[in-house]
Amino acid sequence: MTVELQVAQGWLTVCELSSLIPGRGVAALLPDGTQAAVFVDRAGRPYAIGNQDPFTGAHVLSRGLVGTAGGRPFVASPLLKQRFDLESGRCLDDEETAVRTYPVRTAVTS
């Protein structure tokens, strides 16, 4: 089973679902040169957000700490610790800030 992100060109295979470890992210370089941070929760549900921390400009969100707040999954930036909702991209600590989210799915490999 693979993890795929929807990008402008269609669905992009990122990695095998089994390669992802719950609570840890990976960075993926996308065809347009941007990066996505990809995560999986303990139930096996994948998430993908932009990897660039909007507060510092560093591409580090894939290295953040994963947790939940009010039942919603988030990643905390490893630099300044702002938390980003993995479903909406909204910053939980600054309502005016958000990161991009990507539609993500799992697909059966042949």
C-alpha positions in Angstrom: 0.0 0.0 0.0 1.4 3.4 -1.0 0.8 7.0 0.2 -0.1 9.4 -2.6 -0.5 13.2 -2.6 -2.6 15.1 -5.0 -0.5 17.7 -6.8 -1.2 19.8 -9.9 -0.1 16.9 -12.2 -2.4 14.3 -10.5 -1.6 11.8 -7.8 2.1 11.5 -6.8 3.3 8.4 -5.0 5.4 9.4 -2.0 6.3 6.2 -0.2 5.0 2.9 1.1 2.6 3.3 4.0 4.6 0.7 5.9 7.6 3.1 5.7 5.9 5.7 7.8 6.1 5.5 11.6 3.2 7.0 13.7 4.3 10.2 15.4 7.2 10.8 13.0 7.1 12.7 9.7 9.0 12.5 6.4 9.7 15.3 3.9 8.8 14.8 0.3 10.1 16.9 -2.6 7.2 17.7 -5.0 7.4 18.2 -8.8 7.1 22.0 -8.4 10.1 22.2 -6.1 8.1 22.7 -2.9 8.1 20.2 0.0 5.4 18.4 1.9 5.6 16.9 5.4 3.9 13.5 5.5 2.6 11.8 8.6 0.6 8.8 9.6 -1.4 8.4 12.8 -1.6 5.2 14.9 -4.8 4.2 13.1 -2.9 4.3 9.8 -4.5 7.5 8.4 -2.0 9.6 6.4 -1.8 13.4 6.5 0.2 15.9 4.4 0.9 19.5 4.9 3.5 22.0 3.6 6.9 21.4 5.2 7.9 25.1 5.5 7.4 26.7 8.9 5.7 30.0 8.1 7.2 31.7 11.2 10.9 30.9 10.3 10.9 30.0 6.6 12.7 26.8 7.4 11.6 23.5 5.9 11.3 21.6 9.1 7.7 20.6 9.9 8.3 17.0 9.0 10.7 16.9 12.0 8.1 18.3 14.4 6.4 16.6 17.4 3.0 15.0 16.6 0.2 15.2 19.1 -3.5 15.9 19.6 -5.5 18.9 20.9 -9.2 18.5 21.4 -9.1 15.3 19.4 -7.5 17.0 16.4 -4.0 15.8 15.2 -1.3 18.4 15.0 2.4 18.8 14.5 4.5 21.3 16.5 7.3 23.0 14.7 10.6 21.8 16.1 11.9 25.5 16.1 9.4 27.8 17.8 6.8 25.1 18.7 3.7 26.5 17.0 1.2 23.8 16.4 -0.4 23.1 13.0 -3.6 21.1 12.6 -2.8 18.2 10.2 -6.3 18.2 8.7 -6.8 21.9 8.1 -3.2 23.4 8.2 -4.4 26.0 10.6 -2.0 27.2 13.2 -3.5 26.5 16.6 -1.4 29.2 18.2 -2.0 32.0 15.7 -5.4 32.1 13.9 -4.1 34.2 11.0 -1.5 31.7 10.0 -1.8 28.4 8.2 0.2 26.0 6.1 -1.0 24.2 2.9 -2.6 20.9 3.2 -2.6 18.2 0.5 -5.3 15.7 -0.3 -3.7 12.3 0.6 -4.8 8.8 0.0 -3.5 5.2 0.2 -3.5 3.0 -2.9 -2.9 -0.6 -3.3 0.3 -1.4 -5.1 0.4 -3.9 -7.9 
